[in-house]
Amino acid sequence: MSKSEDERAKRLAEALRLNLRRRKAQARGEAADDAAKADSPPRPSGESDVTD
C-alpha cells in the first residue's frame, strides 16, 4: 500500500471504532442521557439533582 492508502485506512479504522463506541453507548442508553445533559442549561452552583 502507498502512504496515502495507509493514512486512509487508519482514518477509516478510527471512524469505525468511534462509530462502534457511539452505537454501544446508544444501545446502553448513555448517549440519550449525555444528549439531555448537553441540551439542558447549566444550573447555578448550589443546586443539586436531588429532589425532596
C-alpha positions as CSV (number, residue, x, y, z in Angstrom):
1,M,0.0,0.0,0.0
2,S,1.1,3.6,-0.6
3,K,1.4,6.1,2.2
4,S,-1.9,7.8,1.3
5,E,-3.7,4.4,1.3
6,D,-2.2,3.6,4.7
7,E,-3.4,7.0,6.1
8,R,-6.9,6.5,4.6
9,A,-7.0,3.0,6.2
10,K,-6.1,4.4,9.6
11,R,-8.7,7.2,9.3
12,L,-11.4,4.7,8.3
13,A,-10.4,2.3,11.2
14,E,-10.6,5.2,13.7
15,A,-14.0,6.3,12.3
16,L,-15.3,2.7,12.6
17,R,-14.1,2.5,16.2
18,L,-15.8,5.8,17.1
19,N,-19.0,4.7,15.4
20,L,-19.0,1.4,17.3
21,R,-18.4,3.1,20.7
22,R,-21.3,5.6,19.9
23,R,-23.6,2.7,18.9
24,K,-22.8,0.8,22.0
25,A,-23.4,3.8,24.2
26,Q,-26.7,4.4,22.5
27,A,-27.7,0.8,23.0
28,R,-27.0,1.2,26.7
29,G,-28.9,4.5,26.8
30,E,-25.9,6.6,27.7
31,A,-26.0,8.6,24.6
32,A,-29.5,9.8,25.3
33,D,-28.5,10.8,28.8
34,D,-25.5,12.7,27.6
35,A,-27.5,14.5,25.0
36,A,-30.1,15.5,27.5
37,K,-27.4,16.9,29.8
38,A,-25.8,18.8,27.0
39,D,-29.2,20.3,26.0
40,S,-30.1,21.5,29.5
41,P,-28.8,24.9,30.7
42,P,-26.2,24.8,33.4
43,R,-27.6,25.1,36.9
44,P,-26.3,27.8,39.3
45,S,-23.9,26.5,41.8
46,G,-25.5,25.2,45.0
47,E,-28.4,23.5,43.2
48,S,-28.4,19.7,43.2
49,D,-30.1,17.0,41.2
50,V,-31.8,15.6,44.3
51,T,-35.4,16.5,44.7
52,D,-37.2,16.2,48.0
